[in-house]
Amino acid sequence: MTEDHPAMIAARGSWKAAMAGDKEAWLDLMADDVCVEDPIGTAPTNPTGKGVNGKAELSAFFDQNIAPNTLTIEARDSRTAGMESAHHLTLTMAFPNGARSKVSGIFTYRVNEAGKLTNLRGFWEMSDMAFEAPTD
């Protein structure tokens, strides 16, 4: 794995923009026909099980799932191959009411020849997510 692999650069850029709440920077990393499955299969963030497709849907996904919250992404391990990278990540989300969620999974990022993300896939299930009630 090389640190300057296009999929590694795009993945890290995605994490940085999402954690900063920078929607424009995040969307700028995406190809027009991007597909995000986070997680793969039917879930509250993927109700049809077919992913979030295109920048317009992804913009709404950001507004609903990322912007109102504080996201922390911890990378435990990463690999690259072809035009993709795979990462063992732990995502922690702090909600405005003080509640938190945490999930670990494998996340893959595929880029096109221009280095834009075409696919982001999260291998985890809702049953993997832990929730913490708000602390008073």
N, C-alpha and C positions, 0 to 999 in steps of 0.2 A: 504494500500500500504506500502510495506517495501522498504527501500533504497537498501537492499541487494538482492532484487528479481533478478534472472538471466536476465530477459528481460530488467529491469531497468538498470542494469550494462552494458549490451550490447548497449542499446540505448545511454546512456551517453558516453560510449566509442566511439561510432560512431560519435556523435556530436563533441567530443574533437578531434578525428583524422581528421575529415573533416575540422573543423575550423583551424587546424594546417597545413592542406595540406599534412598530413602524409598518403600517399596512402598505404604503406605497413601495417601500424597499422590498417587502415580502413579495408583493405581486409582480414587481419588476424582475424577480428571479424566475418567474414562471413563463412557460410557453403559452401561446394563446389557447392551445388545445389540451392543457394540463388536466390530469385526472388525479384527485386526491382521495384515497380510501383510508380513512383514519377513524376507526379501524376498518379492516376488510370485513365485509358482510354487513348485515343490517344492524344499525345502532342509532342512538339519538343524533349523532353527527353524520350518519350515513343512512338515512331512513329508507332509501330504495335499495340499498346494498350495491348500487352501481357506481358509487363515488360522487364526488363533487366535481363537476366537469366545466372547464372553461373559466376564464378570469371573472366573469360576472358572477357566477355561482360561488367562486372562491372568495370574491370580495364580500359577499353576504355571509359566508362561512366565517371569515375573519371577524366581521362585525358582531356576529352572534357568539362565537366561541372563544375568541382570543382577546379582542379589544376590551371587554368589560372586566377582564380578570388579569391576574399576574401569573405569568408562566415562567417556570424554571425548567431548563432541560439539562440533564446530566448525561454525558456520553461515557459509557463504560468501556466500549470496544468498537472498533470500526474496521471495515474491510472495503476494498474496491476491486472491481473486475469489469471489463468491458466499459460500458458507459454508465455504470451504476455503482452505488455505494450502499453498504448495509451497516446498521449501527444498533448496538444494544443500548437503548436509551431509557432513562427514567424521567417521566414528565410529571411535574407537580404544578397543580393549578390552585391558586388562592382566589377565592370568590369574594365579591364585595361584602357579603354578610359575615365573613370571617371563616367560613367553611373551607375545607381543602380536599382535593382529590390527588391521588398518586397512582400512576400505572407504569409498569416496566414492560417493554416489548422490543421486538425487532422492527426497525423501520428501514425501508429501502427508498432510495432516491435515484431516479433515472434522468439523465439529461440528453438533449439532442446535440447535434454537431455545433450549435451556437452556444452550448453551455447552459441553456435554459431548462428548467425542470419540466419534464413531461409527465412523470408519474411519481407520486409519493404514496407509499403503502405502509400501513401500520399493522403489524402482526401482534394483536392482542385482542382480548374479549372484555366485555363489560364486567364479567365476573372477576377479572384480574384487577379491577380498579378498587382501591381502598378509599374510603371517605372518612373525614374527620369533621366532627361537628364544630361549630364556632366556639371559640373560647371567650368567656366573658371576663 
